Amino acid sequence: MKLTNKILTGLFLLIVSVSVVSCSNTPKGDEASVGEAEQVDSATGKELAVDLENSKIGFTGNGVGKNHPGYFKLSSGNLMVTDGKITGGNFIIDTKSLVLDQKDEMFQTKLLGHLLSPDFLDAEKYPTSKFEITSVEPFTATEKDSSVIEGANVRVSGNFTLKDATKNVSFPAKIDITDNGFNAIANFNIDRTLWGLKYGNDKSLKDKFISEVVNITFNIKGK
């Protein structure tokens, strides 16, 4: 009897662990701080334009036992720099440029159209979104404040406007400025419902549940 109970207990723990894993498919990323929109000061210095061909904003949405990665292109953007320090920046994201990494027909027709629909991005009404830098501070990783980005050297804060909502988002990043331009990378998670994207965020939907957490990656190059 004791052996049977141990077997049953083991099976129960296995089922629970599998369930937890299947519901936790969000890629690992830094936890961004989100607050109310802040004032954007006029930036001074040298303007470094974004290399639109070689820059993108990645994302991964996820649900029960699945995730859906993709990316957006930028339609314009720049960093303002004085004496090697970032004083500002403005990035316009082309919402209609959405590309899904999963190439099966179902993803390229049904899912892509759904993400661009009013249930999510409403791309016809809101063809662009915007990120405006409000501050850039030095960042040094510690035990309490680390980053998934190796060599992260700054903490970027900026107003992110999506549809009708604007929130200030703060996250670690690695930004290297050279004589030829700049390279900026970041990887963080945000709660999409803070921007009013609440479709599917109801756990009573069970296997159709869509997590509120979205992973965002920046890979932006300048010239």
Phi and psi restraints in degrees (value plus and minus 20) as a CYANA .aco file:
   2 LYS   PHI     -82.3   -42.3
   2 LYS   PSI     -59.8   -19.8
   3 LEU   PHI     -84.3   -44.3
   3 LEU   PSI     -61.1   -21.1
   4 THR   PHI     -82.4   -42.4
   4 THR   PSI     -61.9   -21.9
   5 ASN   PHI     -84.2   -44.2
   5 ASN   PSI     -58.0   -18.0
   6 LYS   PHI     -85.3   -45.3
   6 LYS   PSI     -60.2   -20.2
   7 ILE   PHI     -83.5   -43.5
   7 ILE   PSI     -64.9   -24.9
   8 LEU   PHI     -83.7   -43.7
   8 LEU   PSI     -61.0   -21.0
   9 THR   PHI     -83.1   -43.1
   9 THR   PSI     -62.2   -22.2
  10 GLY   PHI     -82.4   -42.4
  10 GLY   PSI     -62.6   -22.6
  11 LEU   PHI     -83.5   -43.5
  11 LEU   PSI     -60.5   -20.5
  12 PHE   PHI     -81.8   -41.8
  12 PHE   PSI     -65.9   -25.9
  13 LEU   PHI     -84.5   -44.5
  13 LEU   PSI     -56.1   -16.1
  14 LEU   PHI     -84.3   -44.3
  14 LEU   PSI     -64.3   -24.3
  15 ILE   PHI     -82.6   -42.6
  15 ILE   PSI     -62.7   -22.7
  16 VAL   PHI     -82.9   -42.9
  16 VAL   PSI     -64.7   -24.7
  17 SER   PHI     -84.5   -44.5
  17 SER   PSI     -59.4   -19.4
  18 VAL   PHI     -84.6   -44.6
  18 VAL   PSI     -60.3   -20.3
  19 SER   PHI     -83.1   -43.1
  19 SER   PSI     -62.5   -22.5
  20 VAL   PHI     -83.7   -43.7
  20 VAL   PSI     -63.9   -23.9
  21 VAL   PHI     -82.5   -42.5
  21 VAL   PSI     -63.2   -23.2
  22 SER   PHI     -86.1   -46.1
  22 SER   PSI     -44.3    -4.3
  23 CYS   PHI    -114.9   -74.9
  23 CYS   PSI     -23.4    16.6
  24 SER   PHI    -140.3  -100.3
  24 SER   PSI      55.1    95.1
  25 ASN   PHI    -126.7   -86.7
  25 ASN   PSI     -12.1    27.9
  26 THR   PHI     -87.2   -47.2
  26 THR   PSI     107.5   147.5
  27 PRO   PHI     -78.5   -38.5
  27 PRO   PSI     131.3   171.3
  28 LYS   PHI     -87.2   -47.2
  28 LYS   PSI     110.4   150.4
  29 GLY   PHI    -175.1  -135.1
  29 GLY   PSI     143.9   183.9
  30 ASP   PHI     -87.1   -47.1
  30 ASP   PSI     126.9   166.9
  31 GLU   PHI    -106.0   -66.0
  31 GLU   PSI      90.5   130.5
  32 ALA   PHI     -94.9   -54.9
  32 ALA   PSI     125.7   165.7
  33 SER   PHI    -108.7   -68.7
  33 SER   PSI     114.4   154.4
  34 VAL   PHI    -145.7  -105.7
  34 VAL   PSI     110.1   150.1
  35 GLY   PHI    -162.7  -122.7
  35 GLY   PSI    -187.6  -147.6
  36 GLU   PHI     -92.1   -52.1
  36 GLU   PSI     134.7   174.7
  37 ALA   PHI     -78.0   -38.0
  37 ALA   PSI     124.1   164.1
  38 GLU   PHI    -135.7   -95.7
  38 GLU   PSI     144.1   184.1
  39 GLN   PHI     -87.7   -47.7
  39 GLN   PSI     118.3   158.3
  40 VAL   PHI    -121.8   -81.8
  40 VAL   PSI      93.1   133.1
  41 ASP   PHI    -100.3   -60.3
  41 ASP   PSI     133.8   173.8
  42 SER   PHI     -86.5   -46.5
  42 SER   PSI     107.9   147.9
  43 ALA   PHI    -113.1   -73.1
  43 ALA   PSI     123.9   163.9
  44 THR   PHI    -138.7   -98.7
  44 THR   PSI     146.5   186.5
  45 GLY   PHI      94.6   134.6
  45 GLY   PSI    -183.7  -143.7
  46 LYS   PHI    -102.7   -62.7
  46 LYS   PSI     116.3   156.3
  47 GLU   PHI    -113.5   -73.5
  47 GLU   PSI     105.2   145.2
  48 LEU   PHI    -129.3   -89.3
  48 LEU   PSI      96.5   136.5
  49 ALA   PHI     -99.7   -59.7
  49 ALA   PSI     126.9   166.9
  50 VAL   PHI     -92.6   -52.6
  50 VAL   PSI     118.0   158.0
  51 ASP   PHI    -100.5   -60.5
  51 ASP   PSI      75.7   115.7
  52 LEU   PHI     -83.7   -43.7
  52 LEU   PSI     -52.1   -12.1
  53 GLU   PHI     -90.1   -50.1
  53 GLU   PSI     -49.6    -9.6
  54 ASN   PHI    -135.8   -95.8
  54 ASN   PSI       0.3    40.3
  55 SER   PHI    -142.8  -102.8
  55 SER   PSI     127.2   167.2
  56 LYS   PHI    -178.4  -138.4
  56 LYS   PSI     138.4   178.4
  57 ILE   PHI    -131.2   -91.2
  57 ILE   PSI      92.4   132.4
  58 GLY   PHI    -110.6   -70.6
  58 GLY   PSI     139.0   179.0
  59 PHE   PHI    -170.0  -130.0
  59 PHE   PSI     136.4   176.4
  60 THR   PHI    -160.7  -120.7
  60 THR   PSI      97.0   137.0
  61 GLY   PHI    -115.5   -75.5
  61 GLY   PSI     135.6   175.6
  62 ASN   PHI    -167.8  -127.8
  62 ASN   PSI     137.4   177.4
  63 GLY   PHI    -158.9  -118.9
  63 GLY   PSI    -173.5  -133.5
  64 VAL   PHI     -96.9   -56.9
  64 VAL   PSI      90.6   130.6
  65 GLY   PHI      53.3    93.3
  65 GLY   PSI      -2.1    37.9
  66 LYS   PHI    -176.1  -136.1
  66 LYS   PSI     136.9   176.9
  67 ASN   PHI    -164.6  -124.6
  67 ASN   PSI     140.0   180.0
  68 HIS   PHI    -154.3  -114.3
  68 HIS   PSI      78.4   118.4
  69 PRO   PHI    -107.6   -67.6
  69 PRO   PSI     134.7   174.7
  70 GLY   PHI    -191.7  -151.7
  70 GLY   PSI    -188.1  -148.1
  71 TYR   PHI    -178.4  -138.4
  71 TYR   PSI     144.2   184.2
  72 PHE   PHI    -140.3  -100.3
  72 PHE   PSI     132.1   172.1
  73 LYS   PHI    -115.9   -75.9
  73 LYS   PSI     140.0   180.0
  74 LEU   PHI    -114.3   -74.3
  74 LEU   PSI     123.4   163.4
  75 SER   PHI    -115.3   -75.3
  75 SER   PSI     -40.7    -0.7
  76 SER   PHI    -187.6  -147.6
  76 SER   PSI     146.8   186.8
  77 GLY   PHI     149.0   189.0
  77 GLY   PSI     137.8   177.8
  78 ASN   PHI    -180.2  -140.2
  78 ASN   PSI     138.8   178.8
  79 LEU   PHI    -135.7   -95.7
  79 LEU   PSI     122.6   162.6
  80 MET   PHI    -126.7   -86.7
  80 MET   PSI     110.3   150.3
  81 VAL   PHI    -153.1  -113.1
  81 VAL   PSI     115.5   155.5
  82 THR   PHI    -150.5  -110.5
  82 THR   PSI     102.0   142.0
  83 ASP   PHI      32.5    72.5
  83 ASP   PSI      21.2    61.2
  84 GLY   PHI      59.1    99.1
  84 GLY   PSI     -17.8    22.2
  85 LYS   PHI    -131.8   -91.8
  85 LYS   PSI     120.0   160.0
  86 ILE   PHI     -98.8   -58.8
  86 ILE   PSI     106.1   146.1
  87 THR   PHI    -128.1   -88.1
  87 THR   PSI     -28.0    12.0
  88 GLY   PHI     152.5   192.5
  88 GLY   PSI    -198.9  -158.9
  89 GLY   PHI     153.9   193.9
  89 GLY   PSI     135.5   175.5
  90 ASN   PHI    -167.2  -127.2
  90 ASN   PSI     106.7   146.7
  91 PHE   PHI    -150.2  -110.2
  91 PHE   PSI     104.4   144.4
  92 ILE   PHI    -124.8   -84.8
  92 ILE   PSI     101.9   141.9
  93 ILE   PHI    -117.7   -77.7
  93 ILE   PSI     109.5   149.5
  94 ASP   PHI    -103.0   -63.0
  94 ASP   PSI      78.5   118.5
  95 THR   PHI     -80.9   -40.9
  95 THR   PSI     -56.7   -16.7
  96 LYS   PHI     -91.8   -51.8
  96 LYS   PSI     -30.3     9.7
  97 SER   PHI    -101.8   -61.8
  97 SER   PSI     -16.1    23.9
  98 LEU   PHI     -66.6   -26.6
  98 LEU   PSI     107.4   147.4
  99 VAL   PHI    -144.5  -104.5
  99 VAL   PSI     111.2   151.2
 100 LEU   PHI    -116.2   -76.2
 100 LEU   PSI     116.4   156.4
 101 ASP   PHI     -90.5   -50.5
 101 ASP   PSI     -49.2    -9.2
 102 GLN   PHI     -99.1   -59.1
 102 GLN   PSI      99.5   139.5
 103 LYS   PHI    -117.5   -77.5
 103 LYS   PSI     -21.4    18.6
 104 ASP   PHI     -79.0   -39.0
 104 ASP   PSI     130.9   170.9
 105 GLU   PHI     -77.5   -37.5
 105 GLU   PSI     -58.0   -18.0
 106 MET   PHI     -80.3   -40.3
 106 MET   PSI     -61.4   -21.4
 107 PHE   PHI     -91.0   -51.0
 107 PHE   PSI     -59.4   -19.4
 108 GLN   PHI     -96.2   -56.2
 108 GLN   PSI     -38.2     1.8
 109 THR   PHI    -129.2   -89.2
 109 THR   PSI     -87.8   -47.8
 110 LYS   PHI     -87.3   -47.3
 110 LYS   PSI     -74.1   -34.1
 111 LEU   PHI     -88.5   -48.5
 111 LEU   PSI     -64.8   -24.8
 112 LEU   PHI     -78.2   -38.2
 112 LEU   PSI     -66.6   -26.6
 113 GLY   PHI     -82.6   -42.6
 113 GLY   PSI     -57.2   -17.2
 114 HIS   PHI     -87.2   -47.2
 114 HIS   PSI     -61.6   -21.6
 115 LEU   PHI     -84.8   -44.8
 115 LEU   PSI     -52.1   -12.1
 116 LEU   PHI    -104.3   -64.3
 116 LEU   PSI     -28.9    11.1
 117 SER   PHI     -98.7   -58.7
 117 SER   PSI     152.3   192.3
 118 PRO   PHI     -80.6   -40.6
 118 PRO   PSI     -37.8     2.2
 119 ASP   PHI     -82.5   -42.5
 119 ASP   PSI     -49.2    -9.2
 120 PHE   PHI    -144.7  -104.7
 120 PHE   PSI    -112.7   -72.7
 121 LEU   PHI    -105.8   -65.8
 121 LEU   PSI     -42.7    -2.7
 122 ASP   PHI      29.8    69.8
 122 ASP   PSI      36.4    76.4
 123 ALA   PHI     -84.1   -44.1
 123 ALA   PSI     -48.2    -8.2
 124 GLU   PHI     -86.0   -46.0
 124 GLU   PSI     -59.5   -19.5
 125 LYS   PHI    -102.4   -62.4
 125 LYS   PSI     -54.3   -14.3
 126 TYR   PHI    -145.6  -105.6
 126 TYR   PSI      59.5    99.5
 127 PRO   PHI     -92.3   -52.3
 127 PRO   PSI     -32.8     7.2
 128 THR   PHI    -156.6  -116.6
 128 THR   PSI     137.9   177.9
 129 SER   PHI    -148.9  -108.9
 129 SER   PSI     150.3   190.3
 130 LYS   PHI    -163.4  -123.4
 130 LYS   PSI     122.7   162.7
 131 PHE   PHI    -146.7  -106.7
 131 PHE   PSI     100.2   140.2
 132 GLU   PHI    -137.5   -97.5
 132 GLU   PSI     102.3   142.3
 133 ILE   PHI     -88.5   -48.5
 133 ILE   PSI     112.1   152.1
 134 THR   PHI    -127.3   -87.3
 134 THR   PSI     -45.7    -5.7
 135 SER   PHI    -184.8  -144.8
 135 SER   PSI     133.3   173.3
 136 VAL   PHI    -156.0  -116.0
 136 VAL   PSI      98.4   138.4
 137 GLU   PHI    -138.6   -98.6
 137 GLU   PSI     132.1   172.1
 138 PRO   PHI     -79.9   -39.9
 138 PRO   PSI     125.9   165.9
 139 PHE   PHI    -152.3  -112.3
 139 PHE   PSI     109.7   149.7
 140 THR   PHI    -147.0  -107.0
 140 THR   PSI     104.2   144.2
 141 ALA   PHI     -86.7   -46.7
 141 ALA   PSI     118.3   158.3
 142 THR   PHI    -151.8  -111.8
 142 THR   PSI     157.7   197.7
 143 GLU   PHI     -82.1   -42.1
 143 GLU   PSI     -54.7   -14.7
 144 LYS   PHI    -110.3   -70.3
 144 LYS   PSI     -41.1    -1.1
 145 ASP   PHI    -155.9  -115.9
 145 ASP   PSI      62.5   102.5
 146 SER   PHI    -127.2   -87.2
 146 SER   PSI    -197.4  -157.4
 147 SER   PHI    -166.7  -126.7
 147 SER   PSI     128.4   168.4
 148 VAL   PHI     -95.9   -55.9
 148 VAL   PSI     -33.8     6.2
 149 ILE   PHI    -106.3   -66.3
 149 ILE   PSI      93.5   133.5
 150 GLU   PHI     -86.2   -46.2
 150 GLU   PSI     107.4   147.4
 151 GLY   PHI      61.3   101.3
 151 GLY   PSI      -4.0    36.0
 152 ALA   PHI     -73.1   -33.1
 152 ALA   PSI     110.0   150.0
 153 ASN   PHI    -145.0  -105.0
 153 ASN   PSI     -25.8    14.2
 154 VAL   PHI    -161.6  -121.6
 154 VAL   PSI     137.5   177.5
 155 ARG   PHI    -132.0   -92.0
 155 ARG   PSI      97.9   137.9
 156 VAL   PHI    -118.0   -78.0
 156 VAL   PSI     114.8   154.8
 157 SER   PHI    -143.2  -103.2
 157 SER   PSI     119.2   159.2
 158 GLY   PHI    -183.2  -143.2
 158 GLY   PSI     137.4   177.4
 159 ASN   PHI    -102.6   -62.6
 159 ASN   PSI     100.8   140.8
 160 PHE   PHI    -127.0   -87.0
 160 PHE   PSI      97.5   137.5
 161 THR   PHI    -125.0   -85.0
 161 THR   PSI     102.0   142.0
 162 LEU   PHI    -153.6  -113.6
 162 LEU   PSI     101.1   141.1
 163 LYS   PHI      37.4    77.4
 163 LYS   PSI    -143.8  -103.8
 164 ASP   PHI    -116.6   -76.6
 164 ASP   PSI     -16.6    23.4
 165 ALA   PHI    -131.7   -91.7
 165 ALA   PSI     121.8   161.8
 166 THR   PHI    -148.8  -108.8
 166 THR   PSI     104.9   144.9
 167 LYS   PHI    -151.0  -111.0
 167 LYS   PSI     130.8   170.8
 168 ASN   PHI    -110.5   -70.5
 168 ASN   PSI     107.1   147.1
 169 VAL   PHI    -137.8   -97.8
 169 VAL   PSI     116.1   156.1
 170 SER   PHI    -147.0  -107.0
 170 SER   PSI     113.1   153.1
 171 PHE   PHI    -178.7  -138.7
 171 PHE   PSI     134.3   174.3
 172 PRO   PHI     -91.8   -51.8
 172 PRO   PSI     133.1   173.1
 173 ALA   PHI    -174.5  -134.5
 173 ALA   PSI     144.0   184.0
 174 LYS   PHI    -135.8   -95.8
 174 LYS   PSI      92.2   132.2
 175 ILE   PHI    -143.0  -103.0
 175 ILE   PSI      98.0   138.0
 176 ASP   PHI    -130.8   -90.8
 176 ASP   PSI     106.5   146.5
 177 ILE   PHI    -129.7   -89.7
 177 ILE   PSI     107.2   147.2
 178 THR   PHI    -144.3  -104.3
 178 THR   PSI    -199.9  -159.9
 179 ASP   PHI     -86.6   -46.6
 179 ASP   PSI     -42.5    -2.5
 180 ASN   PHI    -116.8   -76.8
 180 ASN   PSI     -25.3    14.7
 181 GLY   PHI     127.2   167.2
 181 GLY   PSI    -158.0  -118.0
 182 PHE   PHI    -172.7  -132.7
 182 PHE   PSI     142.0   182.0
 183 ASN   PHI    -156.7  -116.7
 183 ASN   PSI     105.0   145.0
 184 ALA   PHI    -147.2  -107.2
 184 ALA   PSI     107.7   147.7
 185 ILE   PHI    -151.4  -111.4
 185 ILE   PSI     127.4   167.4
 186 ALA   PHI    -176.4  -136.4
 186 ALA   PSI     139.8   179.8
 187 ASN   PHI    -172.0  -132.0
 187 ASN   PSI      89.9   129.9
 188 PHE   PHI    -168.7  -128.7
 188 PHE   PSI     143.6   183.6
 189 ASN   PHI    -133.1   -93.1
 189 ASN   PSI     119.7   159.7
 190 ILE   PHI    -153.4  -113.4
 190 ILE   PSI     144.0   184.0
 191 ASP   PHI    -116.5   -76.5
 191 ASP   PSI      89.2   129.2
 192 ARG   PHI     -83.3   -43.3
 192 ARG   PSI     -45.5    -5.5
 193 THR   PHI     -87.3   -47.3
 193 THR   PSI     -39.3     0.7
 194 LEU   PHI     -87.3   -47.3
 194 LEU   PSI     -37.5     2.5
 195 TRP   PHI    -126.5   -86.5
 195 TRP   PSI      -3.6    36.4
 196 GLY   PHI      63.4   103.4
 196 GLY   PSI     -13.3    26.7
 197 LEU   PHI    -109.8   -69.8
 197 LEU   PSI      67.8   107.8
 198 LYS   PHI    -129.5   -89.5
 198 LYS   PSI     -18.4    21.6
 199 TYR   PHI     -78.4   -38.4
 199 TYR   PSI     111.0   151.0
 200 GLY   PHI      57.4    97.4
 200 GLY   PSI     -19.3    20.7
 201 ASN   PHI    -109.4   -69.4
 201 ASN   PSI      44.4    84.4
 202 ASP   PHI    -163.7  -123.7
 202 ASP   PSI      91.5   131.5
 203 LYS   PHI     -86.7   -46.7
 203 LYS   PSI     -34.0     6.0
 204 SER   PHI     -90.3   -50.3
 204 SER   PSI     -32.8     7.2
 205 LEU   PHI     -94.1   -54.1
 205 LEU   PSI     -29.3    10.7
 206 LYS   PHI      36.2    76.2
 206 LYS   PSI    -136.9   -96.9
 207 ASP   PHI     -92.4   -52.4
 207 ASP   PSI     -26.6    13.4
 208 LYS   PHI    -117.0   -77.0
 208 LYS   PSI     -17.4    22.6
 209 PHE   PHI     -83.0   -43.0
 209 PHE   PSI     117.3   157.3
 210 ILE   PHI    -137.2   -97.2
 210 ILE   PSI     103.5   143.5
 211 SER   PHI     -82.6   -42.6
 211 SER   PSI     127.4   167.4
 212 GLU   PHI     -94.8   -54.8
 212 GLU   PSI     -38.0     2.0
 213 VAL   PHI    -103.6   -63.6
 213 VAL   PSI     107.2   147.2
 214 VAL   PHI    -142.2  -102.2
 214 VAL   PSI     112.3   152.3
 215 ASN   PHI    -106.9   -66.9
 215 ASN   PSI     112.4   152.4
 216 ILE   PHI    -140.2  -100.2
 216 ILE   PSI     114.9   154.9
 217 THR   PHI    -145.7  -105.7
 217 THR   PSI     119.9   159.9
 218 PHE   PHI    -127.5   -87.5
 218 PHE   PSI     111.9   151.9
 219 ASN   PHI    -157.8  -117.8
 219 ASN   PSI      67.6   107.6
 220 ILE   PHI    -138.6   -98.6
 220 ILE   PSI     108.5   148.5
 221 LYS   PHI    -136.3   -96.3
 221 LYS   PSI     127.3   167.3
 222 GLY   PHI    -146.0  -106.0
 222 GLY   PSI     142.9   182.9
